[in-house]
Amino acid sequence: MEQDPAKRLKEFHGKTCVVETKLDQTFVGRCSRFEKDNLIMVDLDHFHGAWDKNVEKLEAALSMGHWSVIKKVFIPKADITRMELLVKEPWKDQSGEFTQDLAAAQPAAEEQD
């Protein structure tokens, strides 16, 4: 599975995603698009801390919907450490991790198959 969030835009577009950044922030909201190496998300909520520090809030967002407190945010792609669809509950299995090294290594792994 492709780990670069920009390459998974078809999967994410218009859907509620959870994003963790290098700045120890978690965002929950609708994924709009990537523009000039920034992820644009709309109608979102923001939590301080990584996914593992916000499990209760993420579970609440999954069961009751997130509370939209921010209309739009631009997140630099380089700052994204993890991104996944909210419905996949990635905080439970730590999926959705994204690193520049992982994205660079991905094509080489596919070529070997």
PLY file of the C-alpha trace (Angstrom):
ply
format ascii 1.0
element vertex 113
property float x
property float y
property float z
element edge 112
property int vertex1
property int vertex2
end_header
0.00 0.00 0.00
1.25 3.48 -0.91
2.21 5.51 2.15
2.66 8.95 0.55
-0.57 10.79 1.47
-0.47 12.89 -1.72
-0.49 9.69 -3.79
-3.50 8.41 -1.82
-5.55 11.56 -2.48
-8.26 9.67 -4.39
-8.83 7.57 -1.28
-8.78 10.56 1.10
-10.56 13.29 -0.91
-13.78 14.48 0.71
-13.56 11.96 3.53
-12.87 12.44 7.22
-9.21 11.81 7.93
-7.00 11.94 10.98
-3.58 13.56 10.54
-0.66 13.69 12.97
2.19 16.17 12.49
5.82 16.50 13.58
4.68 19.37 15.81
2.79 16.87 18.01
-0.64 17.91 16.76
-3.61 15.85 15.61
-6.19 17.10 13.12
-9.53 15.46 12.29
-11.41 16.79 9.29
-12.26 16.48 5.64
-9.35 16.08 3.26
-9.68 18.53 0.39
-6.52 18.43 -1.72
-2.75 18.87 -1.92
-1.58 22.20 -3.27
2.05 23.39 -3.41
3.17 20.62 -1.03
0.48 21.49 1.53
-2.43 19.31 2.57
-5.60 21.38 2.66
-8.18 20.17 5.17
-11.55 21.77 5.87
-14.12 21.68 8.68
-11.75 20.20 11.22
-10.95 19.82 14.88
-7.48 20.11 16.39
-5.94 18.30 19.36
-2.60 18.85 21.05
-0.51 15.70 21.18
-0.10 12.62 19.02
-2.78 10.01 18.30
-1.88 7.96 21.36
-2.58 10.98 23.60
-5.97 11.61 22.00
-7.51 8.14 21.77
-10.64 9.15 23.71
-11.21 12.20 21.48
-10.62 10.16 18.32
-13.07 7.48 19.49
-15.65 10.22 20.17
-15.08 11.71 16.71
-15.59 8.28 15.18
-18.81 7.52 17.05
-20.44 10.99 17.16
-18.59 13.02 14.53
-15.91 15.61 15.07
-16.59 19.16 16.22
-15.59 21.57 13.48
-13.67 24.42 15.15
-11.39 25.35 12.23
-12.73 26.14 8.75
-9.54 25.46 6.75
-5.93 24.55 7.48
-2.82 24.13 5.33
-0.51 21.40 6.66
2.93 21.14 5.03
3.33 17.65 3.57
6.82 17.48 5.12
5.25 17.86 8.59
2.81 14.94 8.21
3.94 11.90 10.20
0.73 9.85 9.97
-2.48 10.15 7.97
-5.37 7.74 7.54
-9.14 7.62 7.17
-10.86 8.09 10.54
-13.10 5.05 9.97
-10.03 2.77 9.82
-9.21 3.62 13.48
-5.46 3.88 12.80
-4.63 4.79 16.40
-5.41 1.20 17.39
-2.77 -0.46 15.21
-0.50 2.54 14.56
-1.16 2.36 10.81
-1.00 5.33 8.50
2.60 6.18 9.36
4.33 8.28 6.74
7.99 9.21 6.60
10.03 10.68 3.78
12.34 7.62 3.97
9.41 5.23 3.67
8.01 7.04 0.64
11.40 7.07 -1.06
11.86 3.34 -0.44
8.37 2.40 -1.66
9.05 2.34 -5.45
12.17 0.21 -5.01
10.21 -2.39 -3.06
7.57 -2.56 -5.81
10.22 -3.03 -8.52
11.64 -6.11 -6.76
8.28 -7.94 -6.91
0 1
1 2
2 3
3 4
4 5
5 6
6 7
7 8
8 9
9 10
10 11
11 12
12 13
13 14
14 15
15 16
16 17
17 18
18 19
19 20
20 21
21 22
22 23
23 24
24 25
25 26
26 27
27 28
28 29
29 30
30 31
31 32
32 33
33 34
34 35
35 36
36 37
37 38
38 39
39 40
40 41
41 42
42 43
43 44
44 45
45 46
46 47
47 48
48 49
49 50
50 51
51 52
52 53
53 54
54 55
55 56
56 57
57 58
58 59
59 60
60 61
61 62
62 63
63 64
64 65
65 66
66 67
67 68
68 69
69 70
70 71
71 72
72 73
73 74
74 75
75 76
76 77
77 78
78 79
79 80
80 81
81 82
82 83
83 84
84 85
85 86
86 87
87 88
88 89
89 90
90 91
91 92
92 93
93 94
94 95
95 96
96 97
97 98
98 99
99 100
100 101
101 102
102 103
103 104
104 105
105 106
106 107
107 108
108 109
109 110
110 111
111 112
